[in-house]
Amino acid sequence: MGNGLHRAIAAGALAAVAAFTAPALAQDAMEHANSPFFENLLYHNQVYGIEMVGQRLKMAEAFRPPVPKDLVPQLQRMERRDFARFRGTLAQRQPALEGNLAAALRAVMAAVEAGKPVTAEVAKARALLDEAAKIVVDQKMKDAPANKAAVLANLLVANDGVAEAFEDSIREIWGFPNGWAAVRRVEVLWAELTPLARPEQRDEAAGILDLLKTSFYPRPEPKIPFPKEEAEDVEALAHQLLSIIEAVTDSTLYMGRDFAKLSTYLAEVTTLACQAYARGQDPIGAEGIHAVLDPYRVNLAGALDLIAPELRKQATLVFPRLVEVEYDFYEGFENVPPDTRPLSNAQLCGELVTVFTEAQKVLKQ
């Protein structure tokens, strides 16, 4: 299909995107029966970590050795960030398995970094990841349609998902395979929800997935030169598919419709992380910080830039001391000196609680 048709389809989604990403002028009209992220953000952060480890294993296997050198940092995030989303919980419940999975992921990366084949290492890591998922993920929650919808939402529009991977590739071109892997995982998970969909919803979703797979993400390798002008098309299609999933599962999958509500909730989740840090359970605390980072970055950071820039600055200083952040997290604060104050993780975490609490007050005005 030509770019003209891509743009026509994508343009049709833009009005829906605006409605879903705007703060709550029509909040009541858009409420759904389920709100999985507000009901259990920590759980969905853990599930997303498991999904992303699986995605990066798929990426490592998709390229003949040696993989492109600029892809290596993307794969390293499997250990540094994705595993951290659920590692603390796994270590609490099954410490031996946590150690074995950590060693298996390290073995995958050692092979990648040495330019060697990774098939055997990936197979071992994937088997251990499947075991870990059974320990971390509650089966009843996993099977609930609203929770399946939340997994799809993350794969479509969260960091390293379908939309973000394409846009980020304008700057970091080897972030592209994240989106390639995510589209194929979305197709698998959406098939589990299709019995709930009406025929017209199934047809529309099938058309979107076909466009994403065959036109925008046909291969794991990015196009050279990269078609940066298509990023808006991909974003619109991802949001269009997510709006279908919201309707099919009667679920609110965007957290940014009510900024004050979001700030309050992020303060609550962060408080739990601070309690873990205070107990000396830093891996559990880090899970909580990872959970609040993405909703903050996507939904609140821009709003705070406009109405409370001092809160945005404080968050920009603190988050990177607790977890790994993306390059665009510093946007507008690239030249601010790093935070070197002698504070504990619990104290730093407490500062984030203050940021979210104060944000809630200014956003309600």
N, C-alpha and C positions, 0 to 999 in steps of 0.2 A: 504494500500500500504506500502511496506517496505521502509526503509531508503535509500536503494540503488537507487530506482526510484526517491525519493525526491531529492537526490543529483544530479542525472543525469539531472533532469529538472532544478534544481537551477543552476547547472554549466553552462547550456546553456544560462542562463541570465547574467552571469558575464561579458561577453564581452560588452553587452549592458550597464550594470551598469557603467563600466569603462568609456565608451563613454559619458554617461550622467553626470557623476560627475567630469570629467576632465575639467580643464580650457580650454579656447576656441581655441584649435589648429585648429579645423574644424568648427569654429563658424558659418560662413556663410552657410555651408552645412546643419547645423542643425536648422536654423531659421524656425520658424513657423509664421503663419499669426497673431496669438494671443499670448499675453504675459500677462496673467491676474495678476500675482503678481507684475510685474513692472508697470502695468497700475493702480492698486489700492490695494496696500499692506494693508492699513488701513482697507479697507472694508473686505478683506479676513481674517484679524486678528479678526475682530468682528464676522464674520461667524464661524470661528474656535472656538471662545469662546462659542458661542451658541451650536455648535455641541458637544463640550466637556462637557458642563454642562449636556446636554442630555445623553451623554455616562456615566457620573458618576452617574446620577440618575438610569440608567439601571443597573449599577454595584451594587448600594446600594440595589436594589430590587431583585437582583439575588441570594443573600445569606440569609439563615435563620438567625434570630438574636440568639445570638450576632454575628456580622460579625467578621472575624479574626482581631485581634487587629492591625496587621501590615497593614491591608487594610485601616484602618481609616485615616492615613495620606494621602493616595491616594484620598480618598473621600473628605477630607478637602480642597484639591486644587480646588474643585468646587467653593467654596466661595472665596478662597484667590487668585486664579490665573485666572481660566476660566471666572468667572463673571467679573473680572477686565478688560478683553479684550473688553467688550462692555458696561460696567456699566455706564461710564461717558456719553456716547451718549444717552443711554436710560434715564438717569436722566434728561438730557437736554430736551428731547422730550416728556417724559411722567413720571414726577417725582413720581407720586403716584404709578404707575406700578413698577418703580424701587424699591421703598420701600417695596411693597408687595412681589416682587420676592425675595428680600434680606431676608425678614422675612421667606418666605417659604423655602428657602435653609437652613437657620439657623435651622428651625424646623426639616428638614430632618436630619441634622447633630446631632441635640440634641437627636433625636430618635436613630440614629446609635450609638452615644456615650453612651447612656443609655442602649443599648442592647435590644431595643424594636422593634416591627414590624414597617415598614416604608411605607406600601402600601398607606395609606391615605395621608401621607405627600408628597410622591413622586407624586401621582396623582395631588395634588394641585399645586406643584411646576412645573410639566410638563405642565399643562394648562396655568400657568402664563408665562412660558418660550415660549410657542407657541405664546402668545400675544406679548411678547417682540420681538420675531423674526419678526413679522409683522411690528413693529415700526422701528426696526433697519435695516432690510434687504430690499433693494430695489427689488421689484418683477421682474422688467425687467432685472436687473443684475442677479438675482437668476436664471432666466430661460435660460440665455445665456449658450450654451454648454461649452464655455471656462471657465466660472465661476463655473459651476458644476464640471468641470475637476479639478479646483484649490481646491475645497473642498475635492475631492477624493485624490488629491496629499497630502494634509495635513493629512488626515486620514491614508494614507498609510505610509508616510515617515517622517512626522514631529514628534516633541516630543510627546510621549504618543500614537503615531500611531502604525500601525501593526508591522513595522520593529523595531522601537525603543523600544516598550513595551517588545518585546521578548528579545532583547539584554539587556535592563535595568534589566530584571528579574534575570539575572545572579547575580546581586548585591542586588536588591530590588525585591524579588520574588513576592511580592503582587502588583507589577506594571503590572503583567501578565493580569489581567482582563481588563485593558485598551485596549490591543490588541484584546482580545476576543470580546469586544463590538464594536471595530472599524471595524473588519472584517464583522460583520453583518450589520453595517451601510453602509460600502462600497458596499456590495451586493445590497442593496436597491437603492443606488444612481447610481451605474453602470447600473442597469436595465433601468434607465431613459435615458441613452446614447446609449443603445444597438441598437435602430433603425438606428443610424448613422454608425454603425460598419458593416464591411464586414463579411460574414459567418465565415471565418477562424479566424477573430479577436474575434468574439463572442465565438467560440469554445475554443480558447486558453485561453481567460479570464475565461470562465466557469471552465476549468480544473485547473487554478491557484486558483480560489476562492474555489473550492472543496478541493484542497490540504490544503489550509490555514484553512478552517473551520473544516475539518474532521480529519486532521492529526496533525496539529500544535496547533490549537485553538478549540478543540472539546467541551470544558467546560470552565466555568469561573475560576475554580480552577486550579492553576498550578500543573504540575506533580512534585512529590517528589520521588527521587532526580530530580532536574531540568535538562533537557537535553540541557545544554549550547552549546553543539557541533552543535545543530540545528539552532543556531542564524543566521549564515551566509546563510543557506538555506532560512529562512524566509525573510531575507533582500533581497536576490536575487529575490525571487518570488514577493515581493512587488514592486521592481523596474521594474521587467519584466511586471507586470500589468500596472504600470505607463507609461511605454513606449508605450503600446497599447493605453492608454487613450490619450497620446500626439498625436499619429497618428490619432486617430479617430476624435479628436476635433481640430486638426491643432493648437495645443497650446504648447508653451514652458512652462514647469512646474518645471524646475530646475533653480534656481537663480544663481548657482555657476559656470556658464560656462564662465563668464567674470567678474573677481574679481574687476577690476577697475570700470566697469559700476555699479556693485553692491554697491561698497563703495560710489560712487557718489549718487546713489539713496537712500541709507540708511541715508546719511547725509541730504538729502532733507526731508525725512520723519521725521527724528529726529528734524530737525529745526522746523517743525510744532508742534511737541510735546513741544519743548522749549517755543514756543510762548504761548501755552496753560498754561504751568507752570507759565510763567511770568504774565499772566492774573489772576492767582489764580485758574485756572481750573485744579487742579491736577489729577482728575480722567480721564479727556480727555488726559492730558499729558501722564499718565500711559498707556493708550491705544496705543499711538505711540511707547513707549518704548517696550511694549510687542511685537508690530509688528516687530520691528527691531531686537529683541533679538534672535529669532530662526534663521533667515538668517545669522546673525553674527556668532552665535555659530556653526552652521553646516558648513558654507562655508568659513568664513574669519578667524576665530580664529586660525585654524591650519596654514594657510598661514602666518599670522602675527607672529606666533611663530618662523617661519623660517627666515623671512626677517626684521621684526620690532617688536621684543619682548617687547620693551618699550610701544608700542601702545597696545599690548595684555594685558600687566600688567595694564595699565590705565583703559581699559575697564573692566577688572576683578575686579578692585576696585570700579568702579562707578555703573555698572549695579545693583549689589545687594542692593544698597542704594535706588534704585528707584522701583524695582520690585522683585518678588520672582524668584530665579534661581534654577537650578538643581544642584545636588551634583557634577556632572562631569564638571560643568562650571569652577571650581577652579583648574582643572587638571594642574599640573605644578606650581601652585601658592598656594598650600594648606597651606603653612607656612607663607605667607605674612600677616603682621598685618592688621586688618580691617581699612578701611578709616574712620577716625573720624573728619575730617576737618569740621569746622562750615560753610558749604556751603548750599545754598538753592537748592531746586530741580531744579530750572531754571539754576543755575550755574552748577550743576552736569550734567544736560542735555547738556549744552553748551560744556562741556568737551567731551561728546560722539560725538558731531558734529565735534569737532577738531580731535578726533580719526579717524572718517570715512574720513574726508577731507585729513588728512595726509596719511591714508592708500591708498587712491586713487592715490596720487602722487607716492608713492613707488611701488605700484602694476603696474603702467603704465611703469615703467622703464625697 
